[in-house]
Structure formats: structure tokens, C-alpha cells
Amino acid sequence: MIGLSPSVIVVSSKSNYKNLKEFVEASKTGQGFHFATAGTGSTPHFVAEMLNTKYGAKLIPVPYKSGSEGATAVIGGQVEGTSEASIISLPHIKPGGKFRALATTWTQRISAYP
């Protein structure tokens, strides 16, 4: 293996959700939450379905042409969240950034953002 880039489940920094549990529980009310993906079968789509299946979340995948467009939709408030590669999401998570990290898909915390 040359390298890996775990995904980070993110919401807008303006969001009220502070952790994945709050996000999942809130998604179960009403119509559910829209979750940006880079299309059917993409990693964010897989993450949304995994959260739906394992935790009973009510996430509705919204396909965008790319992860960048999905990230922009989260920042702009068009969707409630997404899952993006850590190399892309980490610069937006730093203090004053546009994302709030809720969880990683990796088995441990990401050293660049403990």
C-alpha cells in the first residue's frame, strides 16, 4: 500500500451538531437529512448507507458531480453533511474553518486532527 486517506464525516461549522450521535439522532426525525455524495457507489454514498443500516440514521444521498461540489453544498447549507477524504476535509476543519468533524471512518483518530 502506498497510502490511505480515511474519510471524515463533516457538517458545516455553523451546524448545531457536535458529534456523530447527535447528527444521527436528529436525522431520524422528520424527513431525514440530505447527505452529499460524489454519485452512486462513491465513498460518501457508502458511508451514508452504512450509517443508515448500522445506526438507523435517515440520510438521503444527494449525488453531486464531485466531492468538491458536495463539500460546497455542506458549507452553503444545501445539505446537512457529507463524508470526505481527510486530505480534503482537514484544511476546512482547522479553527475558523468551514467544517466541523463529527467522526472518521478509520479505526483510530487521525493524527493530524486528534
C-alpha positions as CSV (number, residue, x, y, z in Angstrom):
1,M,0.0,0.0,0.0
2,I,1.3,3.4,-0.9
3,G,-1.0,5.4,1.4
4,L,-4.5,5.9,2.6
5,S,-6.9,8.7,3.2
6,P,-9.6,8.0,5.8
7,S,-12.9,9.8,5.3
8,V,-14.2,12.3,7.8
9,I,-17.9,12.8,8.3
10,V,-18.4,16.5,8.4
11,V,-21.1,19.2,8.8
12,S,-21.0,22.9,8.3
13,S,-19.1,24.7,11.1
14,K,-22.4,26.6,11.6
15,S,-24.3,23.4,12.4
16,N,-25.7,22.6,15.8
17,Y,-24.4,19.1,15.8
18,K,-21.2,18.5,17.8
19,N,-20.8,14.7,17.3
20,L,-22.0,11.8,15.2
21,K,-24.5,10.6,17.8
22,E,-26.4,14.0,17.8
23,F,-26.3,14.1,14.0
24,V,-27.7,10.5,13.6
25,E,-30.4,11.0,16.2
26,A,-31.5,14.3,14.7
27,S,-31.6,12.7,11.2
28,K,-34.2,10.2,12.5
29,T,-36.8,13.0,12.9
30,G,-39.0,14.3,10.1
31,Q,-37.9,13.7,6.5
32,G,-34.3,12.9,7.4
33,F,-31.1,14.7,6.3
34,H,-29.7,15.2,2.9
35,F,-26.1,13.8,2.6
36,A,-23.9,14.9,-0.2
37,T,-22.2,12.2,-2.3
38,A,-19.9,12.1,-5.3
39,G,-22.5,9.9,-7.0
40,T,-23.9,6.4,-6.6
41,G,-21.3,4.0,-5.3
42,S,-18.9,6.7,-4.2
43,T,-17.3,6.5,-0.7
44,P,-19.7,9.2,0.7
45,H,-22.7,7.2,-0.6
46,F,-21.3,4.1,1.1
47,V,-20.8,6.0,4.3
48,A,-24.4,7.3,4.3
49,E,-25.8,3.8,3.7
50,M,-23.6,2.4,6.4
51,L,-24.9,5.0,8.9
52,N,-28.5,4.2,7.8
53,T,-28.0,0.5,8.2
54,K,-25.9,0.3,11.3
55,Y,-27.3,3.2,13.4
56,G,-30.7,3.8,11.9
57,A,-29.9,7.2,10.6
58,K,-32.2,8.7,8.0
59,L,-29.7,10.1,5.4
60,I,-30.8,10.7,1.9
61,P,-27.9,10.6,-0.5
62,V,-27.7,13.6,-2.9
63,P,-25.4,12.9,-5.8
64,Y,-23.1,15.7,-7.0
65,K,-20.6,15.6,-9.8
66,S,-17.6,15.6,-7.4
67,G,-16.7,15.6,-3.8
68,S,-15.8,19.3,-4.1
69,E,-19.3,20.2,-5.2
70,G,-20.7,18.1,-2.3
71,A,-18.4,19.9,0.1
72,T,-19.5,23.3,-1.2
73,A,-23.2,22.2,-0.7
74,V,-22.4,21.4,3.0
75,I,-20.7,24.7,3.5
76,G,-23.5,26.5,1.8
77,G,-26.2,24.7,3.8
78,Q,-27.9,22.9,0.9
79,V,-27.3,19.6,2.6
80,E,-26.7,18.7,6.2
81,G,-23.5,16.7,5.9
82,T,-21.1,14.5,3.8
83,S,-18.1,12.3,4.2
84,E,-14.9,13.5,2.5
85,A,-11.3,12.3,2.3
86,S,-9.3,13.6,5.2
87,I,-6.7,15.2,2.9
88,I,-9.5,17.4,1.5
89,S,-11.5,18.0,4.7
90,L,-8.8,18.6,7.3
91,P,-7.9,22.1,6.0
92,H,-11.5,23.1,6.4
93,I,-11.7,21.7,9.9
94,K,-9.0,23.8,11.5
95,P,-10.1,26.5,13.9
96,G,-12.1,29.1,12.0
97,G,-12.7,26.6,9.2
98,K,-15.9,25.8,7.4
99,F,-16.4,22.2,8.5
100,R,-17.0,20.5,11.9
101,A,-15.7,17.0,12.0
102,L,-18.1,14.5,13.6
103,A,-16.3,11.2,13.1
104,T,-13.7,9.4,10.9
105,T,-14.2,6.2,9.1
106,W,-10.8,5.0,10.2
107,T,-10.3,2.7,13.2
108,Q,-8.4,5.4,15.2
109,R,-8.2,9.2,15.4
110,I,-6.4,10.9,12.6
111,S,-3.0,12.1,14.0
112,A,-3.3,15.5,12.1
113,Y,-6.6,16.2,14.0
114,P,-6.6,14.3,17.3
